[in-house]
């Protein structure tokens, strides 16, 4: 029997190390949390000990102690909650006045008792770490088992799973799409119907935003391509409708040279430019532009924790301005970055989004998953630096075709697919189509 220990940052990576070195037949005989991650003890050709014919008194005693500790911990956790509930009920029934709070002088004069460390809290923390490790281990094992069963029982659907993974689709969206074509036996027909369902789930505007006019603001984190997209929109509008009915507004006084870029663009297009400094009223700054058919606003890409971002979003959300804000997302961004951007900027009432840097993206699955989950209308696609050529009005079927053309050339490995299925046990389905 070969026994070895493996260290990794999380349970999934540790399981991958076990499978890579000992194979799929290796047995996990121990796991624990260590500094910096987890430790797994795995064995090859492991023979579990035969069950003893007689009960083990020592083991039974240890199990009873563990059960008693769990019961005690639950009682300690529920006692403060129950006491607070009882006190609340007493005040409601008898109208008892709350105890008088001591004055500042009394509180300072009262002796302070040192806080004793709670052994039960330490025990609970250790138990929580152990349970989290066991849960991760079970999820990894369940994901591997589920994937192997799907390959053996429904190989055609397993092929569709691989194709969606090559497009970068997350597990929960892939599951929803595959449920819609579960009754189609022909893999080619199932794939065509799956892509049709995906296209129907993507929202796009019925007409070009430039034809509708109004006040349009481009919002989003730094580096997403807001200023370049605004330049493309402005140049496209001038070529089609002229410069007389267009105005540009810049709220970005934080990035070095941002307002100079807008001024230069205004001079090239012969379009007036209004600069709004922090603390200045956006309503007053835009009052002279009321007769313009289209006003494009460039905003600052600020961190979510910056108070200036909240002030900027509140100004854009003013009802008197009737601003249509569009979130600019780079298709090269990670899924968590795009999700954080949506959470940070949704407070201004997003009318849709613009996907940029499609020419640099390795896949579009994560971006499509976000716009479908949050029901964001995709207004434009930007796929290059040229102004105004590299900007197109978004069409759902074209976006899906682009996502298919960007799929990875290589098939995902078995560990990747097992990890994908393990994610299904962590996340509920949230997508609609």
C-alpha positions as CSV (number, residue, x, y, z in Angstrom):
1,X,0.0,0.0,0.0
2,X,1.3,3.4,-1.0
3,X,0.4,6.3,1.3
4,X,1.2,10.0,0.6
5,X,0.2,13.4,1.8
6,X,-0.8,16.3,-0.5
7,X,-0.9,20.0,0.3
8,X,-3.0,22.5,-1.8
9,X,-4.8,25.8,-1.4
10,X,-8.2,24.2,-1.5
11,X,-9.9,20.8,-1.7
12,X,-10.3,20.8,-5.5
13,X,-6.6,21.4,-6.2
14,X,-5.7,18.8,-3.6
15,X,-8.0,16.2,-5.2
16,X,-6.4,17.0,-8.6
17,X,-3.0,16.4,-7.2
18,X,-4.1,13.0,-5.8
19,X,-5.6,12.0,-9.1
20,X,-2.6,13.1,-11.1
21,X,-0.1,11.2,-9.0
22,X,-2.0,8.2,-7.6
23,X,-4.8,7.8,-10.1
24,X,-8.6,7.7,-9.8
25,X,-8.4,4.5,-7.7
26,X,-6.7,6.3,-4.8
27,X,-8.6,6.4,-1.5
28,X,-8.7,9.5,0.8
29,X,-8.0,8.3,4.3
30,X,-7.6,11.7,6.0
31,X,-8.0,15.5,5.6
32,X,-7.4,18.5,7.7
33,X,-7.0,22.3,7.5
34,X,-3.4,23.6,7.6
35,X,-1.9,27.0,7.3
36,X,-2.4,28.1,3.7
37,X,-4.8,25.5,2.6
38,X,-5.7,21.8,3.2
39,X,-3.8,18.6,3.7
40,X,-5.1,15.3,2.2
41,X,-3.7,11.8,3.1
42,X,-4.3,9.4,0.2
43,X,-3.5,5.8,-0.2
44,X,-3.2,3.4,-3.2
45,X,-4.4,-0.2,-2.9
46,X,-5.9,0.7,0.5
47,X,-7.7,-2.1,2.2
48,X,-10.2,-0.8,4.9
49,X,-10.0,-2.6,8.2
50,X,-12.6,-5.3,8.6
51,X,-15.5,-4.5,10.9
52,X,-14.9,-5.8,14.4
53,X,-17.4,-8.4,15.6
54,X,-17.5,-6.9,19.0
55,X,-18.3,-3.2,19.8
56,X,-15.3,-0.9,20.5
57,X,-15.9,0.7,23.9
58,X,-13.3,3.4,23.4
59,X,-14.7,4.4,20.1
60,X,-18.3,4.5,21.4
61,X,-17.1,6.6,24.4
62,X,-15.4,9.1,22.0
63,X,-18.5,9.3,19.9
64,X,-20.6,10.0,23.0
65,X,-18.2,12.8,24.0
66,X,-18.4,14.3,20.6
67,X,-22.2,14.2,20.6
68,X,-22.2,15.8,24.0
69,X,-19.9,18.6,22.9
70,X,-22.1,19.3,19.8
71,X,-25.2,19.4,22.0
72,X,-23.5,21.8,24.5
73,X,-22.3,24.0,21.7
74,X,-25.8,24.2,20.2
75,X,-27.2,25.1,23.6
76,X,-24.7,27.8,24.2
77,X,-25.4,29.3,20.8
78,X,-29.2,29.2,21.3
79,X,-29.1,30.6,24.9
80,X,-28.4,34.3,24.0
81,X,-31.0,34.2,21.3
82,X,-33.6,32.6,23.5
83,X,-32.9,35.1,26.3
84,X,-33.3,38.0,24.0
85,X,-36.6,36.6,22.7
86,X,-37.9,36.0,26.2
87,X,-36.9,39.6,27.2
88,X,-38.7,40.9,24.2
89,X,-41.8,38.9,25.1
90,X,-41.7,40.2,28.7
91,X,-41.6,43.8,27.5
92,X,-44.5,43.2,25.2
93,X,-46.7,41.4,27.8
94,X,-46.0,43.4,30.9
95,X,-44.8,46.7,29.5
96,X,-41.6,46.5,31.5
97,X,-39.2,49.4,31.0
98,X,-35.8,48.6,29.7
99,X,-33.0,48.8,32.2
100,X,-31.5,52.3,32.7
101,X,-28.3,52.7,30.9
102,X,-25.4,53.8,33.1
103,X,-23.9,57.2,32.7
104,X,-20.5,57.8,31.1
105,X,-18.9,58.4,34.5
106,X,-20.4,55.3,36.0
107,X,-19.3,53.2,33.1
108,X,-15.7,54.5,33.4
109,X,-15.7,53.9,37.1
110,X,-17.0,50.4,36.9
111,X,-14.3,47.7,36.9
112,X,-13.8,45.9,33.6
113,X,-13.7,42.1,33.9
114,X,-11.2,40.5,31.5
115,X,-12.9,38.5,28.7
116,X,-12.2,34.8,29.2
117,X,-11.5,32.8,26.1
118,X,-14.4,30.5,25.3
119,X,-13.3,26.9,24.8
120,X,-16.6,26.1,23.2
121,X,-16.1,28.8,20.5
122,X,-12.7,27.4,19.7
123,X,-14.2,23.9,19.4
124,X,-16.9,25.2,17.2
125,X,-14.4,26.9,14.9
126,X,-12.4,23.7,14.6
127,X,-15.6,21.8,13.8
128,X,-16.6,24.4,11.2
129,X,-13.2,24.1,9.4
130,X,-13.5,20.3,9.5
131,X,-17.0,20.3,8.1
132,X,-16.1,22.8,5.3
133,X,-13.3,20.5,4.3
134,X,-15.6,17.5,4.3
135,X,-18.1,19.4,2.2
136,X,-15.6,20.4,-0.4
137,X,-14.3,16.9,-0.5
138,X,-17.8,15.5,-1.0
139,X,-18.6,18.1,-3.7
140,X,-15.5,17.2,-5.7
141,X,-16.3,13.5,-5.4
142,X,-19.9,14.0,-6.4
143,X,-18.9,16.1,-9.4
144,X,-16.5,13.4,-10.6
145,X,-19.1,10.7,-10.1
146,X,-21.8,12.7,-11.9
147,X,-19.6,13.4,-14.8
148,X,-18.5,9.8,-15.2
149,X,-22.2,8.7,-15.0
150,X,-23.2,11.2,-17.7
151,X,-20.4,10.0,-20.0
152,X,-21.4,6.4,-19.7
153,X,-25.2,6.8,-19.8
154,X,-25.7,9.9,-22.1
155,X,-22.5,10.3,-24.2
156,X,-24.2,12.7,-26.6
157,X,-25.2,15.1,-23.9
158,X,-21.7,14.9,-22.5
159,X,-20.4,16.1,-25.8
160,X,-22.7,19.1,-25.6
161,X,-21.4,19.8,-22.2
162,X,-17.8,19.8,-23.5
163,X,-18.7,22.2,-26.4
164,X,-20.3,24.7,-23.9
165,X,-17.3,24.5,-21.7
166,X,-15.1,25.3,-24.7
167,X,-17.2,28.4,-25.1
168,X,-16.5,29.4,-21.5
169,X,-20.1,28.9,-20.3
170,X,-20.6,28.5,-16.5
171,X,-22.1,25.3,-15.2
172,X,-25.5,26.6,-14.2
173,X,-26.2,28.3,-17.5
174,X,-25.0,25.2,-19.4
175,X,-27.4,23.0,-17.4
176,X,-30.4,25.3,-18.1
177,X,-29.6,25.3,-21.9
178,X,-29.1,21.5,-22.0
179,X,-32.4,20.9,-20.1
180,X,-34.2,22.7,-23.0
181,X,-32.8,20.2,-25.6
182,X,-32.9,17.1,-23.5
183,X,-35.5,15.5,-25.7
184,X,-33.6,15.9,-29.0
185,X,-31.7,12.8,-30.0
186,X,-29.7,14.1,-32.9
187,X,-26.6,15.9,-31.5
188,X,-26.4,18.4,-34.4
189,X,-30.0,19.3,-34.1
190,X,-29.7,19.6,-30.4
191,X,-26.7,21.9,-30.8
192,X,-28.5,24.2,-33.2
193,X,-31.6,24.4,-30.9
194,X,-29.3,25.1,-27.9
195,X,-27.7,28.0,-29.7
196,X,-31.1,29.3,-30.7
197,X,-32.2,29.2,-27.0
198,X,-29.0,31.0,-26.1
199,X,-29.7,33.8,-28.7
200,X,-33.3,34.2,-27.4
201,X,-32.0,34.7,-23.9
202,X,-29.8,37.7,-25.0
203,X,-31.6,41.0,-25.0
204,X,-30.7,43.6,-27.6
205,X,-32.4,47.0,-28.4
206,X,-34.8,47.2,-31.3
207,X,-33.2,50.3,-32.8
208,X,-29.9,52.1,-32.7
209,X,-29.5,54.3,-29.7
210,X,-28.2,57.2,-31.8
211,X,-31.5,57.3,-33.7
212,X,-33.4,57.6,-30.5
213,X,-31.3,60.4,-29.1
214,X,-31.5,61.7,-25.5
215,X,-28.9,61.8,-22.8
216,X,-26.6,58.7,-22.8
217,X,-24.0,58.1,-20.1
218,X,-21.3,55.5,-20.3
219,X,-20.4,54.1,-16.8
220,X,-18.0,51.4,-15.6
221,X,-14.7,50.7,-14.0
222,X,-11.5,52.1,-15.3
223,X,-9.9,50.4,-18.3
224,X,-13.2,49.1,-19.8
225,X,-13.1,51.4,-22.8
226,X,-15.7,54.1,-21.9
227,X,-13.9,57.1,-23.5
228,X,-13.0,55.2,-26.7
229,X,-16.6,53.9,-27.0
230,X,-17.9,57.5,-26.5
231,X,-15.6,58.7,-29.3
232,X,-16.9,56.0,-31.6
233,X,-20.5,56.9,-30.9
234,X,-19.8,60.6,-31.3
235,X,-18.0,60.2,-34.6
236,X,-20.7,57.8,-35.9
237,X,-23.4,60.3,-35.0
238,X,-21.6,63.3,-36.7
239,X,-21.1,61.3,-39.9
240,X,-24.8,60.5,-40.0
241,X,-26.6,63.5,-38.5
242,X,-24.1,66.3,-38.3
243,X,-22.4,68.0,-35.4
244,X,-25.1,70.7,-34.7
245,X,-27.3,68.6,-32.5
246,X,-24.6,66.8,-30.5
247,X,-22.9,67.7,-27.2
248,X,-20.2,66.0,-25.1
249,X,-20.0,66.1,-21.3
250,X,-17.1,64.8,-19.2
251,X,-17.4,64.0,-15.5
252,X,-13.9,62.4,-15.3
253,X,-11.7,64.9,-13.5
254,X,-9.9,62.1,-11.7
255,X,-7.9,60.4,-14.5
256,X,-4.9,62.3,-15.8
257,X,-5.6,63.7,-19.2
258,X,-9.2,62.4,-19.4
259,X,-10.8,65.8,-20.0
260,X,-8.1,66.8,-22.5
261,X,-9.1,63.7,-24.5
262,X,-12.7,64.8,-24.7
263,X,-11.7,68.4,-25.5
264,X,-9.5,67.1,-28.4
265,X,-12.4,65.0,-29.6
266,X,-14.7,68.0,-29.5
267,X,-12.3,70.1,-31.6
268,X,-11.9,67.3,-34.2
269,X,-15.7,66.8,-34.5
270,X,-16.6,70.5,-34.0
271,X,-18.8,69.6,-31.1
272,X,-19.2,71.6,-27.8
273,X,-17.7,70.0,-24.7
274,X,-18.9,70.6,-21.1
275,X,-16.6,69.7,-18.2
276,X,-18.3,68.9,-14.9
277,X,-16.0,69.1,-11.8
278,X,-16.6,67.2,-8.5
279,X,-19.2,69.0,-6.4
280,X,-20.7,70.8,-9.4
281,X,-24.3,70.2,-10.2
282,X,-24.8,68.1,-13.2
283,X,-28.3,69.5,-13.7
284,X,-27.0,73.0,-13.9
285,X,-24.1,72.1,-16.1
286,X,-26.4,70.4,-18.7
287,X,-29.1,73.1,-18.7
288,X,-27.6,74.9,-21.7
289,X,-27.6,71.6,-23.6
290,X,-31.4,71.1,-23.4
291,X,-31.9,71.7,-27.1
292,X,-29.3,69.1,-28.2
293,X,-30.8,66.0,-29.8
294,X,-28.0,63.8,-28.3
295,X,-25.8,64.3,-25.3
296,X,-23.0,61.8,-24.5
297,X,-21.6,61.7,-21.0
298,X,-18.2,60.3,-20.2
299,X,-17.9,59.3,-16.5
300,X,-15.0,58.5,-14.2
301,X,-14.0,54.8,-13.5
302,X,-13.8,54.9,-9.7
303,X,-13.5,52.0,-7.2
304,X,-16.7,50.8,-5.6
305,X,-15.6,52.0,-2.2
306,X,-14.9,55.6,-3.3
307,X,-17.5,58.0,-2.0
308,X,-17.1,60.1,-5.2
309,X,-18.6,57.1,-7.2
310,X,-21.8,57.2,-5.1
311,X,-22.1,61.0,-5.7
312,X,-21.6,60.4,-9.5
313,X,-24.2,57.7,-9.7
314,X,-26.7,59.8,-7.7
315,X,-26.2,62.7,-10.1
316,X,-26.9,60.4,-13.1
317,X,-30.0,59.0,-11.5
318,X,-31.6,62.4,-11.2
319,X,-35.1,62.2,-12.7
320,X,-35.0,65.7,-14.2
321,X,-32.1,64.6,-16.5
322,X,-33.6,61.3,-17.8
323,X,-30.2,59.8,-18.3
324,X,-29.9,56.4,-19.9
325,X,-26.8,54.8,-18.4
326,X,-25.0,52.0,-20.1
327,X,-22.5,49.8,-18.4
328,X,-19.3,49.3,-20.4
329,X,-17.8,45.9,-19.9
330,X,-14.6,44.5,-21.5
331,X,-15.0,41.0,-22.7
332,X,-11.4,40.3,-21.5
333,X,-12.4,40.8,-17.9
334,X,-12.8,38.0,-15.4
335,X,-16.3,36.9,-14.4
336,X,-15.9,38.3,-10.8
337,X,-14.7,41.7,-12.2
338,X,-17.8,42.0,-14.4
339,X,-20.1,40.9,-11.6
340,X,-18.6,43.4,-9.2
341,X,-19.0,46.2,-11.8
342,X,-22.7,45.4,-12.2
343,X,-23.2,45.4,-8.5
344,X,-21.4,48.8,-8.1
345,X,-23.1,50.6,-11.0
346,X,-26.6,49.2,-11.0
347,X,-27.8,51.9,-8.5
348,X,-28.0,54.4,-11.3
349,X,-30.6,52.4,-13.1
350,X,-28.8,50.7,-16.0
351,X,-30.5,50.8,-19.3
352,X,-28.1,48.2,-20.8
353,X,-24.5,47.5,-21.5
354,X,-21.8,47.8,-24.2
355,X,-19.3,44.9,-24.7
356,X,-15.9,46.1,-25.7
357,X,-12.5,44.5,-26.6
358,X,-14.1,41.5,-28.3
359,X,-11.1,41.3,-30.6
360,X,-8.9,40.6,-27.6
361,X,-11.2,38.2,-25.8
362,X,-10.5,34.5,-25.5
363,X,-14.1,33.6,-25.0
364,X,-17.5,35.3,-24.5
365,X,-19.2,32.7,-22.2
366,X,-18.7,34.7,-19.0
367,X,-19.9,38.0,-20.5
368,X,-23.0,36.3,-22.0
369,X,-23.7,34.6,-18.7
370,X,-23.7,38.0,-16.9
371,X,-26.0,39.8,-19.4
372,X,-28.4,36.9,-19.4
373,X,-28.5,36.5,-15.6
374,X,-29.0,40.2,-15.0
375,X,-31.2,40.8,-18.0
376,X,-29.0,43.5,-19.4
377,X,-29.7,44.6,-22.9
378,X,-26.5,44.6,-25.1
379,X,-26.6,47.8,-27.1
380,X,-23.2,47.8,-28.9
381,X,-20.2,45.6,-29.6
382,X,-16.7,47.1,-29.9
383,X,-14.1,44.9,-31.5
384,X,-11.2,47.1,-32.2
385,X,-9.6,50.5,-31.7
386,X,-10.6,52.2,-35.0
387,X,-13.0,55.1,-34.7
388,X,-15.8,54.8,-35.6
389,X,-15.5,51.6,-37.7
390,X,-15.0,49.1,-34.8
391,X,-18.5,49.5,-33.3
392,X,-21.6,47.6,-34.3
393,X,-25.1,47.5,-33.1
394,X,-25.5,44.3,-31.1
395,X,-27.6,41.5,-32.6
396,X,-28.2,38.3,-30.5
397,X,-27.5,35.8,-33.2
398,X,-24.3,37.5,-34.3
399,X,-23.1,37.6,-30.7
400,X,-23.7,33.9,-30.3
401,X,-21.9,33.2,-33.6
402,X,-19.0,35.2,-32.3
403,X,-19.0,33.2,-29.1
404,X,-18.9,29.9,-31.0
405,X,-16.0,31.1,-33.2
406,X,-14.0,32.0,-30.1
407,X,-14.4,28.6,-28.5
408,X,-11.2,26.9,-27.4
409,X,-9.8,24.4,-29.9
410,X,-8.9,21.7,-27.4
411,X,-11.4,19.5,-25.5
412,X,-11.5,20.2,-21.7
413,X,-9.8,17.6,-19.6
414,X,-11.7,15.2,-17.2
415,X,-10.6,17.2,-14.1
416,X,-12.1,20.4,-15.6
417,X,-15.4,18.7,-16.4
418,X,-15.5,17.1,-12.9
419,X,-14.8,20.5,-11.3
420,X,-17.6,22.0,-13.5
421,X,-20.1,19.5,-12.2
422,X,-18.9,20.0,-8.6
423,X,-19.8,23.7,-9.0
424,X,-23.4,22.6,-9.7
425,X,-23.7,21.5,-6.1
426,X,-22.6,25.0,-4.9
427,X,-24.8,27.3,-7.0
428,X,-28.5,27.2,-7.7
429,X,-29.7,27.9,-11.2
430,X,-30.3,31.7,-11.7
431,X,-30.6,32.0,-15.4
432,X,-33.7,32.6,-17.4
433,X,-34.0,32.3,-21.2
